[in-house]
Amino acid sequence: MNIVLLSGGSGKRLWPLSNDVRSKQFLKLLCDEDGNHESMVQRVYRQIVHAGIDADIVVATSAAQVESIRGQLRNDVDIVVEPERRNTFPAIVLAASYLESRKMMNPEETVIVLPVDPYVDVAYFETFGKMDERVQQGDADIVLMGITPSYPSEKYGYILQGAEGKVTGFKEKPDEASAQKLIDQGALWNAGVFAFKLKYLMGIADKYVKDRDFSSVVEHYAQLKKDSFDYEVVEKANSLAVIPYDGSWKDIGTWNTLSEEMKEQSIGDVIMGEECVNTHVINELSIPVVALGTQNLVIAAGQDGILVSDKHKSSYIKPYVENIDKRPMYEERRWGEYKVYDYSQYTDGTKSLTKHVTINAGCAQDYHVHRFKDEVITVVNGQGELVVDGCLMKLSRGDTVSVRRGQKHGIRAIQDLQLISVQISEDSTEGDTEVLDWSWASDSGSCQN
């Protein structure tokens, strides 16, 4: 069995903490069994491991999310990067091609595809074994997971089932009365989880690409139909089966639903009065947030902005923020993170970008070069090494180094390293970085470039 996790979305409904780079699945607002903060993607990976599933895991995602995935899951998963966003059908074909031509997977093996961010019990993943068994029986092209409904929801699609778990049809987001009738007839919520033999999907891919090798599929990705997997594959299959899951399942894609699963009423530098009722405050800024006498509110303060909203109304935030045209002010990378303190343009056209950069111990930034900007780096805490044009030097608190445009450079942290980086350019502060090859010492750990 192999598992494909689909990681996409811009996370606008969890603004200001989420954006195109740091989507909702990467926000560390949940807690694990020991009380440590974890993200949705970390929770899903942990649950797969705890379920005892022996499977390779591939994450299909966009280039913008690769650093976040590597930062949170390290090298425990393979990553397949979409050349462009083209909906779930092309993304799943790309991942399947990777399994076939790069992982050399047996075409008879089962592939299970699911979103990267379901909020579920471990039993959800234990259901995968039953889906695998049904796929291997060979009486259904695709096996779906169906969630036993807990109420007649208008938000979800429904799977209609007949004898022996055969799928007889679908109903997309019915009204409440119709949903109740469907539930009375044994219909299940559609969880967006699919299982099939690898050879089945690659046979469909043959209609669009002449060469199924992964590199060829990447090159001809635009030839794959820009459509959902449901419409292009599931609804055209000759035979479908469904395996029910009767357990906890929740979409926590809004502040309202996410706050219901948070164990803490506040995260970050927050002061709350005792009279606050049903209020959650998340503060990622270095200044305090004070809440007094608030009721039914979510308050989220991050580098990209501040949200103060009634919890119910927070579900309707997307149209208010989708036109905010601003570069992400916070990014999590595989080597650490950075926060943008200031981004300014002056009357002569010069631009400056000031960041607080954290490089985790044992991790290193890429060896790279900027063509259009100069950079001044000041170490405020920790120890590390800086390489400039092949020359290595030690870094410690109080050191300041100027790197001119055209100079090749990279930084490695020996201890957790805190930096202030000021980049200055007359042309552009973004898009001029070229990554180069460089090998750090063997003790640089898993983050070695």
C-alpha positions in Angstrom: 0.0 0.0 0.0 1.1 3.5 -0.8 -0.5 6.8 0.5 -0.7 10.0 -1.4 -1.5 13.1 0.6 -2.8 16.1 -1.3 -1.5 19.4 0.1 -2.9 22.5 -1.5 -5.0 25.6 -0.7 -4.2 29.2 0.1 -5.6 29.1 3.6 -7.5 32.4 3.2 -10.1 31.3 5.7 -7.5 31.3 8.4 -6.0 34.7 7.6 -3.9 36.3 8.9 -1.8 33.3 10.0 -2.2 31.4 6.8 -1.3 32.4 3.2 -0.2 30.9 -0.1 3.1 29.7 1.4 1.9 28.8 4.9 -1.5 27.2 4.4 -3.8 26.1 7.2 -2.3 22.6 7.4 1.0 24.1 8.6 -0.3 26.2 11.5 0.9 24.7 14.9 -2.3 25.4 16.9 -3.3 21.8 17.8 -1.7 19.8 20.6 -0.5 16.2 20.6 -1.0 13.7 23.4 1.9 15.3 25.4 0.6 18.8 25.0 3.1 19.9 22.4 1.9 22.1 19.6 1.6 20.4 16.2 0.1 21.3 12.8 -2.6 19.4 10.9 -0.1 17.8 8.6 2.1 16.7 11.6 -1.0 15.3 13.3 -2.0 13.3 10.2 1.5 11.9 9.8 1.7 10.9 13.5 -1.7 9.2 13.3 -0.6 7.2 10.2 2.4 6.0 12.2 0.4 5.2 15.3 -2.1 3.2 13.1 0.7 0.9 12.2 0.3 1.3 8.5 3.3 0.0 6.5 3.2 2.3 3.5 5.4 4.8 1.7 3.9 8.3 1.9 4.1 10.8 -1.0 2.9 14.4 -0.6 1.7 16.1 -3.8 1.9 19.8 -3.5 2.9 23.1 -5.1 6.5 24.5 -5.1 5.4 27.2 -2.5 4.7 24.6 0.2 7.7 22.3 -0.2 9.8 24.2 2.4 7.0 24.0 5.0 6.5 20.3 4.4 10.3 19.6 4.7 10.4 21.8 7.8 7.7 19.9 9.6 8.1 16.3 8.3 11.8 16.4 7.3 12.6 13.5 5.0 10.0 11.1 6.3 7.9 11.6 3.2 8.6 11.9 -0.5 7.4 15.2 -2.2 6.0 15.5 -5.7 5.9 19.1 -6.9 3.2 20.2 -9.4 4.7 22.3 -12.2 1.5 24.3 -12.0 -1.8 24.1 -10.1 -4.3 22.1 -12.2 -6.8 20.6 -9.7 -6.7 17.1 -8.1 -6.8 14.8 -11.2 -3.5 16.0 -12.6 -1.9 16.1 -9.1 -2.9 12.5 -8.4 -1.7 11.3 -11.8 1.6 13.0 -11.2 2.0 11.2 -7.8 1.0 7.9 -9.3 3.6 8.3 -12.1 6.2 9.0 -9.4 5.2 5.8 -7.6 5.4 3.8 -10.8 8.6 5.0 -12.4 10.6 6.4 -9.4 9.5 4.1 -6.5 9.1 1.1 -8.9 5.8 0.2 -7.3 4.1 -3.0 -8.4 1.2 -2.0 -10.7 -1.1 -4.3 -8.7 -0.5 -2.5 -5.4 -3.1 -0.2 -3.8 -2.8 3.6 -3.8 -4.8 5.5 -1.2 -5.3 9.2 -1.8 -6.6 11.7 0.8 -6.4 15.3 1.8 -3.5 16.2 4.0 -5.6 17.8 6.8 -8.5 15.7 8.0 -9.2 16.1 11.7 -10.0 12.4 12.7 -9.4 9.6 15.1 -6.6 7.0 14.5 -9.4 4.6 13.5 -9.9 6.6 10.3 -6.5 5.4 9.1 -7.1 1.9 10.3 -10.0 1.8 7.8 -7.3 2.0 5.1 -6.7 -1.7 5.6 -10.3 -2.6 4.7 -10.1 -0.3 1.6 -6.9 -2.1 0.5 -8.6 -5.5 0.9 -11.6 -4.4 -1.1 -9.4 -3.0 -3.9 -7.5 -6.3 -4.1 -10.7 -8.3 -4.4 -10.9 -6.7 -7.9 -14.7 -6.2 -8.0 -14.5 -2.4 -7.9 -12.3 0.0 -9.9 -12.2 2.5 -7.1 -13.0 2.1 -3.4 -14.2 5.2 -1.5 -14.3 6.0 2.2 -17.7 7.1 3.4 -18.2 8.9 6.7 -21.3 7.8 8.8 -23.2 11.1 9.1 -23.8 12.6 12.5 -26.4 15.1 11.3 -28.1 16.2 8.0 -25.4 18.5 6.7 -25.8 20.8 3.7 -22.0 21.3 3.4 -20.9 17.8 2.3 -21.5 15.5 -0.7 -23.2 12.2 -0.1 -22.4 8.7 -1.4 -25.4 6.5 -2.1 -24.8 2.8 -1.5 -26.5 -0.4 -2.3 -25.9 -4.1 -1.5 -22.4 -5.2 -0.5 -21.1 -1.7 -0.3 -21.6 -1.0 -4.0 -21.9 2.7 -4.8 -25.1 3.6 -6.7 -24.7 7.3 -7.0 -23.7 10.7 -5.5 -25.6 13.7 -4.3 -23.7 17.0 -3.9 -24.6 19.3 -1.0 -28.4 18.7 -0.7 -30.7 20.8 1.4 -31.2 19.7 5.0 -34.5 17.9 4.4 -33.0 16.0 1.4 -29.9 15.2 3.4 -32.0 13.6 6.1 -33.8 11.4 3.6 -30.4 10.3 2.2 -29.2 9.4 5.6 -32.3 7.4 6.3 -31.5 5.5 3.1 -27.9 4.7 4.3 -26.0 7.4 2.5 -22.6 8.4 3.7 -20.6 11.7 3.6 -18.0 11.7 0.9 -14.6 12.1 2.6 -12.6 12.6 -0.5 -10.6 9.5 0.1 -10.0 7.1 -2.9 -8.3 3.7 -3.2 -7.4 2.0 -6.5 -4.7 -0.2 -8.1 -1.9 1.8 -9.6 -2.3 0.2 -13.0 -5.9 1.4 -13.1 -5.1 5.1 -12.8 -2.0 4.9 -15.1 -4.2 3.3 -17.7 -6.4 6.5 -17.6 -3.3 8.6 -17.7 -2.3 7.0 -21.0 -5.2 8.9 -22.6 -3.3 12.2 -22.0 0.4 11.4 -22.0 2.4 9.2 -24.4 5.1 8.5 -21.9 4.2 7.6 -18.3 7.8 8.2 -17.0 7.7 10.7 -14.2 10.0 13.2 -15.9 7.8 13.1 -19.0 4.6 13.6 -17.0 6.2 16.6 -15.4 7.2 18.0 -18.8 3.8 17.5 -20.3 1.8 18.2 -17.2 -0.3 20.9 -19.0 -1.7 18.2 -21.2 -3.5 16.5 -18.3 -7.1 17.7 -18.0 -7.6 20.5 -15.5 -10.4 18.8 -13.5 -11.1 17.2 -10.1 -10.4 13.5 -9.6 -14.1 13.0 -8.7 -15.3 14.3 -12.1 -12.6 12.9 -14.3 -12.1 9.5 -12.7 -14.6 8.5 -10.0 -17.8 9.4 -11.8 -16.6 7.7 -15.0 -15.6 4.4 -13.3 -17.4 1.2 -14.2 -17.7 0.0 -10.6 -17.3 1.7 -7.3 -17.4 0.4 -3.7 -17.5 2.3 -0.4 -16.1 1.4 3.1 -17.8 3.2 6.0 -15.9 4.9 8.7 -18.0 5.4 11.9 -15.8 7.8 13.9 -14.8 11.4 14.4 -14.4 13.4 11.2 -14.3 17.2 11.0 -13.4 20.0 8.6 -11.5 22.5 10.7 -10.8 25.0 7.8 -12.3 28.0 9.6 -11.4 29.9 12.8 -14.7 28.9 14.3 -14.2 25.1 13.8 -10.5 25.2 14.5 -11.0 27.0 17.9 -13.3 24.2 18.9 -10.4 21.8 18.8 -7.8 24.0 20.5 -6.9 23.0 24.0 -5.8 26.5 25.0 -7.9 29.6 25.1 -4.8 31.7 24.1 -1.4 31.1 22.4 1.4 33.6 22.5 1.8 36.9 24.4 -1.8 37.3 25.5 -3.5 38.8 28.5 -7.2 37.8 29.0 -9.6 39.0 31.6 -11.6 36.5 33.6 -14.8 37.8 32.1 -13.9 36.7 28.5 -16.4 34.2 27.3 -15.9 31.7 24.4 -12.9 33.8 23.1 -9.7 32.5 21.6 -6.7 34.6 21.0 -3.6 33.6 19.0 -0.8 36.1 18.9 2.4 35.6 16.8 3.6 39.1 17.3 6.3 40.3 19.7 3.9 42.7 21.3 1.1 41.7 23.8 -2.6 41.4 22.9 -5.0 42.2 25.7 -8.7 41.0 25.6 -11.2 42.2 28.2 -14.9 41.3 28.4 -15.0 39.7 25.0 -17.7 37.2 23.9 -17.7 34.7 21.1 -14.6 36.2 19.4 -11.6 34.9 17.6 -8.6 37.3 17.7 -5.6 36.3 15.5 -2.5 38.6 15.3 0.3 37.7 12.9 2.9 39.3 10.6 0.3 39.6 7.8 -2.4 41.4 9.8 -4.8 41.3 12.7 -8.3 39.7 12.7 -11.0 40.4 15.3 -14.2 38.5 14.4 -17.3 37.0 15.8 -16.7 33.3 15.7 -19.6 32.5 13.4 -18.8 35.4 11.1 -15.2 34.3 10.8 -16.4 31.6 8.4 -17.1 34.3 5.8 -13.7 36.0 5.9 -12.4 34.8 2.5 -13.9 37.6 0.2 -12.6 40.3 2.6 -9.0 39.2 2.4 -8.5 37.4 -1.0 -7.6 40.7 -2.7 -5.0 41.7 -0.1 -1.9 41.9 -2.4 1.0 41.6 0.0 4.0 39.4 0.2 4.0 36.8 3.0 5.5 38.3 6.1 6.3 35.0 7.7 7.6 31.8 6.2 8.6 28.4 7.7 11.5 26.8 5.9 13.1 23.4 6.2 16.0 25.1 8.0 14.0 27.3 10.3 11.8 30.4 9.8 11.9 34.1 9.1 9.7 37.1 9.9 9.6 40.3 7.9 10.0 43.3 10.1 10.0 46.0 7.4 9.6 46.3 3.7 10.2 49.8 2.3 10.7 51.7 -0.9 12.4 55.1 -1.0 12.0 58.1 -3.3 15.0 57.1 -5.4 13.6 53.6 -6.1 15.8 51.8 -3.6 14.1 49.0 -1.7 14.9 47.5 1.7 13.7 44.3 3.3 14.4 43.6 7.0 14.0 40.1 8.4 14.4 38.3 11.6 15.8 34.9 10.6 16.0 31.7 12.8 18.2 28.8 11.6 17.8 25.7 13.7 20.9 24.0 15.1 22.4 21.6 12.6 20.5 23.1 9.7 21.8 25.3 6.9 20.5 27.7 4.3 21.3 27.0 0.6 24.6 28.2 -0.8 23.3 30.9 -3.1 24.0 34.2 -4.8 21.9 37.4 -5.2 22.4 39.3 -8.5 20.7 42.6 -7.6 20.8 43.1 -3.9 23.3 43.6 -1.1 22.8 42.1 2.4 23.9 43.0 5.9 23.7 40.2 8.4 23.9 40.7 12.1 24.0 37.8 14.6 21.9 38.5 17.7 22.2 35.0 19.3 23.7 31.6 18.8 26.7 30.3 16.9 27.2 29.2 13.3 29.3 29.3 10.2 29.2 31.6 7.1 30.7 30.7 3.8 31.4 33.5 1.3 32.8 32.6 -2.1 34.1 29.4 -0.7 35.8 30.9 2.4 34.4 29.7 5.8 34.2 31.8 8.9 32.7 31.5 12.4 29.7 33.5 13.5 28.6 34.4 17.0 26.6 37.0 18.8 27.4 40.6 17.8 29.1 39.7 14.5 28.0 41.8 11.5 28.9 40.8 7.9 28.2 42.6 4.6 27.6 40.4 1.6 27.7 42.2 -1.7 25.6 41.3 -4.8 27.3 38.6 -6.8 29.0 37.0 -3.8 28.1 33.3 -3.2 27.2 32.7 0.4 25.4 30.4 2.9 25.0 30.0 6.6 24.9 27.0 8.9 23.8 27.0 12.5 25.9 25.1 15.1 23.6 26.3 17.9 20.1 27.9 17.2 21.1 31.0 15.2 19.1 34.3 15.4 20.0 36.8 12.7 18.8 40.2 11.5 19.1 40.5 7.7 18.8 43.7 5.8 18.6 43.4 2.1 19.0 46.5 -0.1 18.4 46.7 -3.9 17.8 49.3 -6.6 15.9 46.9 -8.8 14.2 44.0 -7.0 14.4 42.4 -3.5 12.8 39.2 -4.7 13.3 36.7 -7.5 17.0 37.1 -8.0 18.3 34.2 -6.0 20.3 31.4 -7.6 21.0 28.3 -5.6 24.4 26.7 -6.0 26.1 23.4 -4.9 27.9 23.3 -1.6 28.8 20.5 0.8 29.0 21.3 4.5 30.9 19.1 6.9 29.4 15.7 7.6 28.2 16.7 11.0 25.7 19.2 9.5 23.0 16.6 10.1 19.8 16.0 8.2 19.6 19.6 6.9 22.8 19.4 5.0 22.6 20.9 1.5 
